[in-house]
Amino acid sequence: MGKYFDASYLWNAFPQLLPFLKVTFIVTLFAVIFGLILGWLLTMAKLSRYRSLRFLASTYITIMRCTPSIVLLFLIYYGVPLIFENFHINLHDLHSAYFVIITFALQFAGIISEVIRSAYLSVPTGQYEAAVSVGLTPFQAYKRIIFPQALLVALPNLGNSLIALLQEGALAYTIGLIDIVGKAQLMVAANINAHALEIFIALAIIYWGLSLLIDKIFSLLEKSLNKGKKSLKMT
């Protein structure tokens, strides 16, 4: 009878899992891009003077934040094709990656919009007025004064949100997407559930490494922006 835990399975799992990181990265990248765009629009709606826009944005954000990721994923995966059937458009053959991107872009937008809004509100309005009064255009005032300060405030939460999105994306295998988690599931199934522990330990190590790398990158960005802010104050 074979050993219950065999380290060789753990080390052999890495070269089989790592090529599928490309799928995970692509899905995460597009979810972040579309999520940031929608999140920015939601932020503008919440800061709008129109009550209807504020209400719609707040309702959307509340729904996204209160819906479990896996529930939203299934709602999108089964619901969107059903809606489009009414317009005689068949989406049942669409690659599952599209539904994953839509799901996590929608959820990421709801989270990141609050990050953007709180960061923007942290910059005193007097700084914008002062920048415009010395001859800067509104665009220049936002680009040179408001945006760098708001970005510094937003960075820690942005990094945490990105890590959370990467981890939540592991649910993509539930609708058949073969990313790094999907590949791990296939490997376990091929072994008839033997040595699943070793494979999932390898998967956990990869996710730990990615999370630590993202955290380190955002920490360096924060330090860089802080240095720029200090040097600007000194001048």
MODELLER restraints for C-alpha pairs under 7 A, 6 or more apart:
rsr = mdl.restraints
at = mdl.atoms
rsr.add(forms.Gaussian(group=physical.xy_distance, feature=features.Distance(at['CA:5:A'], at['CA:195:A']), mean=6.62, stdev=0.5))
rsr.add(forms.Gaussian(group=physical.xy_distance, feature=features.Distance(at['CA:7:A'], at['CA:198:A']), mean=6.89, stdev=0.5))
rsr.add(forms.Gaussian(group=physical.xy_distance, feature=features.Distance(at['CA:9:A'], at['CA:198:A']), mean=6.00, stdev=0.5))
rsr.add(forms.Gaussian(group=physical.xy_distance, feature=features.Distance(at['CA:9:A'], at['CA:199:A']), mean=6.91, stdev=0.5))
rsr.add(forms.Gaussian(group=physical.xy_distance, feature=features.Distance(at['CA:10:A'], at['CA:198:A']), mean=4.58, stdev=0.5))
rsr.add(forms.Gaussian(group=physical.xy_distance, feature=features.Distance(at['CA:10:A'], at['CA:199:A']), mean=5.62, stdev=0.5))
rsr.add(forms.Gaussian(group=physical.xy_distance, feature=features.Distance(at['CA:10:A'], at['CA:202:A']), mean=5.80, stdev=0.5))
rsr.add(forms.Gaussian(group=physical.xy_distance, feature=features.Distance(at['CA:13:A'], at['CA:199:A']), mean=5.84, stdev=0.5))
rsr.add(forms.Gaussian(group=physical.xy_distance, feature=features.Distance(at['CA:13:A'], at['CA:202:A']), mean=6.46, stdev=0.5))
rsr.add(forms.Gaussian(group=physical.xy_distance, feature=features.Distance(at['CA:14:A'], at['CA:202:A']), mean=6.37, stdev=0.5))
rsr.add(forms.Gaussian(group=physical.xy_distance, feature=features.Distance(at['CA:17:A'], at['CA:180:A']), mean=5.68, stdev=0.5))
rsr.add(forms.Gaussian(group=physical.xy_distance, feature=features.Distance(at['CA:17:A'], at['CA:183:A']), mean=6.46, stdev=0.5))
rsr.add(forms.Gaussian(group=physical.xy_distance, feature=features.Distance(at['CA:17:A'], at['CA:184:A']), mean=6.79, stdev=0.5))
rsr.add(forms.Gaussian(group=physical.xy_distance, feature=features.Distance(at['CA:20:A'], at['CA:179:A']), mean=5.24, stdev=0.5))
rsr.add(forms.Gaussian(group=physical.xy_distance, feature=features.Distance(at['CA:20:A'], at['CA:180:A']), mean=4.77, stdev=0.5))
rsr.add(forms.Gaussian(group=physical.xy_distance, feature=features.Distance(at['CA:21:A'], at['CA:179:A']), mean=6.55, stdev=0.5))
rsr.add(forms.Gaussian(group=physical.xy_distance, feature=features.Distance(at['CA:21:A'], at['CA:180:A']), mean=5.46, stdev=0.5))
rsr.add(forms.Gaussian(group=physical.xy_distance, feature=features.Distance(at['CA:23:A'], at['CA:179:A']), mean=5.25, stdev=0.5))
rsr.add(forms.Gaussian(group=physical.xy_distance, feature=features.Distance(at['CA:24:A'], at['CA:179:A']), mean=5.48, stdev=0.5))
rsr.add(forms.Gaussian(group=physical.xy_distance, feature=features.Distance(at['CA:24:A'], at['CA:180:A']), mean=6.54, stdev=0.5))
rsr.add(forms.Gaussian(group=physical.xy_distance, feature=features.Distance(at['CA:27:A'], at['CA:97:A']), mean=6.77, stdev=0.5))
rsr.add(forms.Gaussian(group=physical.xy_distance, feature=features.Distance(at['CA:27:A'], at['CA:101:A']), mean=5.76, stdev=0.5))
rsr.add(forms.Gaussian(group=physical.xy_distance, feature=features.Distance(at['CA:28:A'], at['CA:166:A']), mean=6.41, stdev=0.5))
rsr.add(forms.Gaussian(group=physical.xy_distance, feature=features.Distance(at['CA:30:A'], at['CA:101:A']), mean=6.46, stdev=0.5))
rsr.add(forms.Gaussian(group=physical.xy_distance, feature=features.Distance(at['CA:31:A'], at['CA:101:A']), mean=4.95, stdev=0.5))
rsr.add(forms.Gaussian(group=physical.xy_distance, feature=features.Distance(at['CA:31:A'], at['CA:102:A']), mean=6.91, stdev=0.5))
rsr.add(forms.Gaussian(group=physical.xy_distance, feature=features.Distance(at['CA:31:A'], at['CA:104:A']), mean=5.73, stdev=0.5))
rsr.add(forms.Gaussian(group=physical.xy_distance, feature=features.Distance(at['CA:31:A'], at['CA:105:A']), mean=4.25, stdev=0.5))
rsr.add(forms.Gaussian(group=physical.xy_distance, feature=features.Distance(at['CA:32:A'], at['CA:105:A']), mean=6.22, stdev=0.5))
rsr.add(forms.Gaussian(group=physical.xy_distance, feature=features.Distance(at['CA:34:A'], at['CA:105:A']), mean=5.68, stdev=0.5))
rsr.add(forms.Gaussian(group=physical.xy_distance, feature=features.Distance(at['CA:35:A'], at['CA:105:A']), mean=4.22, stdev=0.5))
rsr.add(forms.Gaussian(group=physical.xy_distance, feature=features.Distance(at['CA:35:A'], at['CA:106:A']), mean=6.10, stdev=0.5))
rsr.add(forms.Gaussian(group=physical.xy_distance, feature=features.Distance(at['CA:35:A'], at['CA:108:A']), mean=5.30, stdev=0.5))
rsr.add(forms.Gaussian(group=physical.xy_distance, feature=features.Distance(at['CA:35:A'], at['CA:109:A']), mean=4.29, stdev=0.5))
rsr.add(forms.Gaussian(group=physical.xy_distance, feature=features.Distance(at['CA:36:A'], at['CA:109:A']), mean=5.96, stdev=0.5))
rsr.add(forms.Gaussian(group=physical.xy_distance, feature=features.Distance(at['CA:36:A'], at['CA:112:A']), mean=6.95, stdev=0.5))
rsr.add(forms.Gaussian(group=physical.xy_distance, feature=features.Distance(at['CA:38:A'], at['CA:109:A']), mean=5.58, stdev=0.5))
rsr.add(forms.Gaussian(group=physical.xy_distance, feature=features.Distance(at['CA:39:A'], at['CA:109:A']), mean=4.11, stdev=0.5))
rsr.add(forms.Gaussian(group=physical.xy_distance, feature=features.Distance(at['CA:39:A'], at['CA:110:A']), mean=6.22, stdev=0.5))
rsr.add(forms.Gaussian(group=physical.xy_distance, feature=features.Distance(at['CA:39:A'], at['CA:112:A']), mean=5.78, stdev=0.5))
rsr.add(forms.Gaussian(group=physical.xy_distance, feature=features.Distance(at['CA:39:A'], at['CA:113:A']), mean=4.31, stdev=0.5))
rsr.add(forms.Gaussian(group=physical.xy_distance, feature=features.Distance(at['CA:40:A'], at['CA:113:A']), mean=6.02, stdev=0.5))
rsr.add(forms.Gaussian(group=physical.xy_distance, feature=features.Distance(at['CA:42:A'], at['CA:57:A']), mean=5.57, stdev=0.5))
rsr.add(forms.Gaussian(group=physical.xy_distance, feature=features.Distance(at['CA:42:A'], at['CA:113:A']), mean=5.98, stdev=0.5))
rsr.add(forms.Gaussian(group=physical.xy_distance, feature=features.Distance(at['CA:43:A'], at['CA:113:A']), mean=5.16, stdev=0.5))
rsr.add(forms.Gaussian(group=physical.xy_distance, feature=features.Distance(at['CA:43:A'], at['CA:116:A']), mean=6.74, stdev=0.5))
rsr.add(forms.Gaussian(group=physical.xy_distance, feature=features.Distance(at['CA:43:A'], at['CA:117:A']), mean=5.61, stdev=0.5))
rsr.add(forms.Gaussian(group=physical.xy_distance, feature=features.Distance(at['CA:45:A'], at['CA:53:A']), mean=5.23, stdev=0.5))
rsr.add(forms.Gaussian(group=physical.xy_distance, feature=features.Distance(at['CA:45:A'], at['CA:54:A']), mean=5.48, stdev=0.5))
rsr.add(forms.Gaussian(group=physical.xy_distance, feature=features.Distance(at['CA:45:A'], at['CA:57:A']), mean=6.05, stdev=0.5))
rsr.add(forms.Gaussian(group=physical.xy_distance, feature=features.Distance(at['CA:46:A'], at['CA:53:A']), mean=6.67, stdev=0.5))
rsr.add(forms.Gaussian(group=physical.xy_distance, feature=features.Distance(at['CA:46:A'], at['CA:54:A']), mean=4.37, stdev=0.5))
rsr.add(forms.Gaussian(group=physical.xy_distance, feature=features.Distance(at['CA:46:A'], at['CA:57:A']), mean=5.83, stdev=0.5))
rsr.add(forms.Gaussian(group=physical.xy_distance, feature=features.Distance(at['CA:46:A'], at['CA:58:A']), mean=6.89, stdev=0.5))
rsr.add(forms.Gaussian(group=physical.xy_distance, feature=features.Distance(at['CA:47:A'], at['CA:54:A']), mean=6.97, stdev=0.5))
rsr.add(forms.Gaussian(group=physical.xy_distance, feature=features.Distance(at['CA:48:A'], at['CA:54:A']), mean=6.41, stdev=0.5))
rsr.add(forms.Gaussian(group=physical.xy_distance, feature=features.Distance(at['CA:61:A'], at['CA:110:A']), mean=4.57, stdev=0.5))
rsr.add(forms.Gaussian(group=physical.xy_distance, feature=features.Distance(at['CA:64:A'], at['CA:107:A']), mean=5.42, stdev=0.5))
rsr.add(forms.Gaussian(group=physical.xy_distance, feature=features.Distance(at['CA:64:A'], at['CA:110:A']), mean=5.84, stdev=0.5))
rsr.add(forms.Gaussian(group=physical.xy_distance, feature=features.Distance(at['CA:65:A'], at['CA:110:A']), mean=6.69, stdev=0.5))
rsr.add(forms.Gaussian(group=physical.xy_distance, feature=features.Distance(at['CA:65:A'], at['CA:111:A']), mean=6.93, stdev=0.5))
rsr.add(forms.Gaussian(group=physical.xy_distance, feature=features.Distance(at['CA:69:A'], at['CA:168:A']), mean=6.99, stdev=0.5))
rsr.add(forms.Gaussian(group=physical.xy_distance, feature=features.Distance(at['CA:70:A'], at['CA:171:A']), mean=6.59, stdev=0.5))
rsr.add(forms.Gaussian(group=physical.xy_distance, feature=features.Distance(at['CA:72:A'], at['CA:103:A']), mean=6.51, stdev=0.5))
rsr.add(forms.Gaussian(group=physical.xy_distance, feature=features.Distance(at['CA:73:A'], at['CA:100:A']), mean=6.74, stdev=0.5))
rsr.add(forms.Gaussian(group=physical.xy_distance, feature=features.Distance(at['CA:73:A'], at['CA:103:A']), mean=5.55, stdev=0.5))
rsr.add(forms.Gaussian(group=physical.xy_distance, feature=features.Distance(at['CA:76:A'], at['CA:99:A']), mean=6.39, stdev=0.5))
rsr.add(forms.Gaussian(group=physical.xy_distance, feature=features.Distance(at['CA:76:A'], at['CA:103:A']), mean=6.43, stdev=0.5))
rsr.add(forms.Gaussian(group=physical.xy_distance, feature=features.Distance(at['CA:77:A'], at['CA:99:A']), mean=5.70, stdev=0.5))
rsr.add(forms.Gaussian(group=physical.xy_distance, feature=features.Distance(at['CA:81:A'], at['CA:90:A']), mean=6.68, stdev=0.5))
rsr.add(forms.Gaussian(group=physical.xy_distance, feature=features.Distance(at['CA:81:A'], at['CA:91:A']), mean=5.00, stdev=0.5))
rsr.add(forms.Gaussian(group=physical.xy_distance, feature=features.Distance(at['CA:81:A'], at['CA:92:A']), mean=5.98, stdev=0.5))
rsr.add(forms.Gaussian(group=physical.xy_distance, feature=features.Distance(at['CA:84:A'], at['CA:90:A']), mean=6.78, stdev=0.5))
rsr.add(forms.Gaussian(group=physical.xy_distance, feature=features.Distance(at['CA:96:A'], at['CA:175:A']), mean=6.69, stdev=0.5))
rsr.add(forms.Gaussian(group=physical.xy_distance, feature=features.Distance(at['CA:96:A'], at['CA:176:A']), mean=6.70, stdev=0.5))
rsr.add(forms.Gaussian(group=physical.xy_distance, feature=features.Distance(at['CA:96:A'], at['CA:177:A']), mean=5.81, stdev=0.5))
rsr.add(forms.Gaussian(group=physical.xy_distance, feature=features.Distance(at['CA:97:A'], at['CA:177:A']), mean=6.27, stdev=0.5))
rsr.add(forms.Gaussian(group=physical.xy_distance, feature=features.Distance(at['CA:100:A'], at['CA:172:A']), mean=6.17, stdev=0.5))
rsr.add(forms.Gaussian(group=physical.xy_distance, feature=features.Distance(at['CA:115:A'], at['CA:154:A']), mean=6.07, stdev=0.5))
rsr.add(forms.Gaussian(group=physical.xy_distance, feature=features.Distance(at['CA:115:A'], at['CA:157:A']), mean=6.61, stdev=0.5))
rsr.add(forms.Gaussian(group=physical.xy_distance, feature=features.Distance(at['CA:116:A'], at['CA:154:A']), mean=6.48, stdev=0.5))
rsr.add(forms.Gaussian(group=physical.xy_distance, feature=features.Distance(at['CA:119:A'], at['CA:150:A']), mean=4.76, stdev=0.5))
rsr.add(forms.Gaussian(group=physical.xy_distance, feature=features.Distance(at['CA:119:A'], at['CA:151:A']), mean=6.99, stdev=0.5))
rsr.add(forms.Gaussian(group=physical.xy_distance, feature=features.Distance(at['CA:119:A'], at['CA:153:A']), mean=5.41, stdev=0.5))
rsr.add(forms.Gaussian(group=physical.xy_distance, feature=features.Distance(at['CA:119:A'], at['CA:154:A']), mean=5.34, stdev=0.5))
rsr.add(forms.Gaussian(group=physical.xy_distance, feature=features.Distance(at['CA:120:A'], at['CA:150:A']), mean=5.21, stdev=0.5))
rsr.add(forms.Gaussian(group=physical.xy_distance, feature=features.Distance(at['CA:122:A'], at['CA:150:A']), mean=6.98, stdev=0.5))
rsr.add(forms.Gaussian(group=physical.xy_distance, feature=features.Distance(at['CA:123:A'], at['CA:146:A']), mean=6.63, stdev=0.5))
rsr.add(forms.Gaussian(group=physical.xy_distance, feature=features.Distance(at['CA:123:A'], at['CA:149:A']), mean=6.74, stdev=0.5))
rsr.add(forms.Gaussian(group=physical.xy_distance, feature=features.Distance(at['CA:123:A'], at['CA:150:A']), mean=6.45, stdev=0.5))
rsr.add(forms.Gaussian(group=physical.xy_distance, feature=features.Distance(at['CA:128:A'], at['CA:141:A']), mean=6.09, stdev=0.5))
rsr.add(forms.Gaussian(group=physical.xy_distance, feature=features.Distance(at['CA:128:A'], at['CA:146:A']), mean=6.92, stdev=0.5))
rsr.add(forms.Gaussian(group=physical.xy_distance, feature=features.Distance(at['CA:131:A'], at['CA:141:A']), mean=5.63, stdev=0.5))
rsr.add(forms.Gaussian(group=physical.xy_distance, feature=features.Distance(at['CA:132:A'], at['CA:138:A']), mean=6.42, stdev=0.5))
rsr.add(forms.Gaussian(group=physical.xy_distance, feature=features.Distance(at['CA:132:A'], at['CA:141:A']), mean=6.50, stdev=0.5))
rsr.add(forms.Gaussian(group=physical.xy_distance, feature=features.Distance(at['CA:152:A'], at['CA:222:A']), mean=6.20, stdev=0.5))
rsr.add(forms.Gaussian(group=physical.xy_distance, feature=features.Distance(at['CA:152:A'], at['CA:225:A']), mean=6.47, stdev=0.5))
rsr.add(forms.Gaussian(group=physical.xy_distance, feature=features.Distance(at['CA:155:A'], at['CA:218:A']), mean=6.63, stdev=0.5))
rsr.add(forms.Gaussian(group=physical.xy_distance, feature=features.Distance(at['CA:155:A'], at['CA:222:A']), mean=6.67, stdev=0.5))
rsr.add(forms.Gaussian(group=physical.xy_distance, feature=features.Distance(at['CA:156:A'], at['CA:218:A']), mean=6.96, stdev=0.5))
rsr.add(forms.Gaussian(group=physical.xy_distance, feature=features.Distance(at['CA:159:A'], at['CA:214:A']), mean=6.80, stdev=0.5))
rsr.add(forms.Gaussian(group=physical.xy_distance, feature=features.Distance(at['CA:159:A'], at['CA:215:A']), mean=6.35, stdev=0.5))
rsr.add(forms.Gaussian(group=physical.xy_distance, feature=features.Distance(at['CA:159:A'], at['CA:218:A']), mean=6.04, stdev=0.5))
rsr.add(forms.Gaussian(group=physical.xy_distance, feature=features.Distance(at['CA:163:A'], at['CA:211:A']), mean=5.83, stdev=0.5))
rsr.add(forms.Gaussian(group=physical.xy_distance, feature=features.Distance(at['CA:170:A'], at['CA:181:A']), mean=5.93, stdev=0.5))
rsr.add(forms.Gaussian(group=physical.xy_distance, feature=features.Distance(at['CA:173:A'], at['CA:179:A']), mean=6.96, stdev=0.5))
rsr.add(forms.Gaussian(group=physical.xy_distance, feature=features.Distance(at['CA:173:A'], at['CA:181:A']), mean=6.39, stdev=0.5))
rsr.add(forms.Gaussian(group=physical.xy_distance, feature=features.Distance(at['CA:173:A'], at['CA:182:A']), mean=4.78, stdev=0.5))
rsr.add(forms.Gaussian(group=physical.xy_distance, feature=features.Distance(at['CA:184:A'], at['CA:199:A']), mean=6.55, stdev=0.5))
rsr.add(forms.Gaussian(group=physical.xy_distance, feature=features.Distance(at['CA:188:A'], at['CA:194:A']), mean=6.69, stdev=0.5))
rsr.add(forms.Gaussian(group=physical.xy_distance, feature=features.Distance(at['CA:188:A'], at['CA:196:A']), mean=5.36, stdev=0.5))
